[in-house]
């Protein structure tokens, strides 16, 4: 599967895609040899509902099997396109891991070329699971990267704003 760096390179080239995570093992434990998961956000669990959520890129990839993550920009869910560029972006992130032994160490807003535009790292704020910020609309895509205390990472699909500045 593509690496984090390849994901950013594809986004910088103007591709609209969501991250995925999986495993490659030869142990005969396909599907549960590790905790890597793709998460599709939908309320419609029919085949068509799941495919519609995938087409809308309402997805995130995680190395933690039960991390829950939500992300909006100006009320638009991950995978959305905001065509008219506003002055500022109101970002909301919800993050929760039900395992008492897991903690959230850092949550970042990542933009073009992998630059970090905003970071939440205050333990009390992270423990609340409800994160907000307002930042200028200076880039063409914004996604969330969560780093847990044990080093597990989760990455969301972006929200695209305006025209994508294509690099490479």
N, C-alpha and C positions, 0 to 999 in steps of 0.2 A: 504494500500500500504506500501511497506517497508520504513523504516526510513533512514535518511542519514547514520546513524551508521551501519545499516544492509547492505546498499549499499557497504560501505567500507569493511565490513566483507566478503561479497560475492566476491568482487574483490581480497581481500587478500587470499581467498581460491582458486583463479585461475579462477573464472568464468569470462567469457567475456559477459558482458551485459551492457545495457544502463539504465540510471535512468528514472523513470516515475513519474508522478504526477497526481493526480485526486482528487476526492472529494467523500465524503460519507455524503449524506444529505437526510433528510426525509421531505423536504419542498415542493416537487413537482416541483422543479426547476432544474432538472437533466441536467447537462452540463453547467449551467451558474450561479450556486449559489455562486461560488467564481471565482477568476482569475487564478487558477491553470491550467496549460496547458502542454501537451507533444508537442514538436516541432520536426517534421521530415524534414530533409534537402534533397530536391530533386528538379531537374528541370523537371522531368517526372511525371506529376500528373495523370497518368493512374493508375489503380489498381496495375498493375505489377510494375510500377516505384516506387510507394509508398512502396510496400512490399519489393522491392529490397533495398531501403534506410533503412528500418527497419532491414532487415537481415544484412546490412553493419554497423548497429549501428550508423548511422549518425543522432543522436538524442540528444536532451537535454530536461530537465524538468525545468519548471519555475513557480514561484508563481505570476508572472506578465504577464497579458494576451497579451501584445504586445512587450515584450523585444525581441530584435534581437541579436543573439549571434553566432559568428563563431569562430572556433578554429582549428589550424593546428600545427603539430610538424614536422619539416623538410619537409614542404609542404604536409604532409599527413593529411587528415581530421580526425576529431573525429571519433572513431570507428575503426581506422586503426591499423594494426600490422606492426611494423618495426622489422624484424627478426634479422638483423645484427646490433649489438649495436654500434652506432657511439660514438665518444669521447664527443660530445656536441649535445645538442638539441636546435634548433632555434624554438622558440615558438611565434606564432602570434595569437592574440585575437582581434576580432572586437566585440564591444558591443555598443548597441544603444537602447535608449528608447524614442519614439517620444513624450511622455507626458512631457510637460514643468515642471510639478510639481514633476516628478521623477528624481532622480539622482543616479549615481553609486557611492557607498561609497568605495568599495574595490573589487578587482579581485585577486584571488589566484590560483596558480598552486598547486594542491593537489596530493600527491603521496602515495605510500604504507603506510598502517596503518593510513591514514588520516593526515600524516605530511604535512605541508605547505612548499614547496620548493622555492616559490617565491611569492611576493605580490606587487601589484600595488595599491597605496593609494593616490598618488598625485592628488588632484582635477583637475588640469589643464590637466594632462595626461589622466585621466579617462574621462574628458569631450571631449577629442579628439576622443575617441572611437577606436583608433588604438594603440594597445599595443604590444610590442615585448620584448623578452629577450632571452638570451642564457644561458643555465645551463648545468652542467655535466650530462651525462646519467648514473645516479647512481641508478635508481629505475626501476621497471618493468611496472608501469602504471602511467599515468599523465592525470589528468582531470582538468577542470576549474570550480571554484565556484565563482559566482558573488553575492555580497551582495549590495542591493540597500539602499538608505538613509532611506527608510521607513521600512527596515528590510526584504523585500522580497528577496528570494534566488533563484538562478538558478544554475543548475549543469549539466555539459556536460557528454557525454560518454567519456571514456578515449581514449588515444592512448597508445597501449601496445608496449613496447620495450624489445626485447630479450625474454628470458624465464621468466615466472612468478614465483617468489619466493612464494610458497604456505605456508600460515600460518594457524594454527588451523585445 
